[in-house]
Amino acid sequence: MTHPFHPLLGREFDLINISRCWGDERVFYVDESEQVRSLPARWTSAVEEDPFVVVAAGRADFRLADLLALLAFVQRRDDDT
């Protein structure tokens, strides 16, 4: 686990699978109680670090595409009211 705010930070688990679920790439693992769990793959070292995050180096919190998607979502909500 590499996400800085996750309570399992620094823990290692055996990877079962990496799969796209709910529109996000997720890793599946078995926890200490033998339960299959999943997490966003970007919270782990199982996938390459996002190039945007590397280049932004903490200077940008949001991608342009994500902001445009948020704007479209808000505009659709405004149109519905």
N, C-alpha and C positions, 0 to 999 in steps of 0.2 A: 504494500500500500504506500503510495507516494503523495497522496493529497495532504497538504499541510494541516488541514483542520479536521481530518477524519480521525475518529478514536482508534482506528487500527493502524495508524501511521507507523511505518517501520516493520509491521508484521509481514510474514511471508506465508503464502498458501500454495498448495498444488493447483495449478491451472487445469480445468477440465476442458473448457472450450471458450472461444471468442466468437460472438455472434451479434448480428444486428437485430435489435429488439426495440420496439417502441421508438423507432427513428434514431436510435443511438447505438453505437458499438459498445457491447458489454462483455465483461469477462465473467465466467462462471467458475466457482470453486466450492470445495467442501470445507465448512468451518469446523471448529474443534468439537462441536456437538453433532457432527456427521450430517448436517443440513446443507443442501445445495443452496448457495447464495449467488447473487450477481451484483456487480458494481459497474459504473461507467468505466470503460477501458481507459479513458484518459486520466483516471485517478490512480492508475497503476503504472508499473514499468513494463507491462506486457505489450504495449504498442509504442511506436515512435512518438516523441514529443511533437506537439502541433507546431509547424513552422511559424505560424503567426505568433504564438506565445514566445518562441525563441527570439524572433526578430524584434517583437515589441519590448521584450525584456522589462516588463512591468510598467512601461510608459503608456500603454493603451489598454483599456479595460474591455473594449468592445470592437468587434469586426464590423466593417461597413455593411456587409450582407446581413448580419444579425440586426443591426439598427434599422435597416430598411425593412426587414421582415417585421420588426416590432412596430414600426410606423404603419405599415399596411394593416397589421392586426388592429391597432388602435383606430385607424380610419374606418375599418369595417365595423367595429363596435360602435363608433359614433354614428355610422349610417343606419345601424339597426335600432337606434333609440329615437 
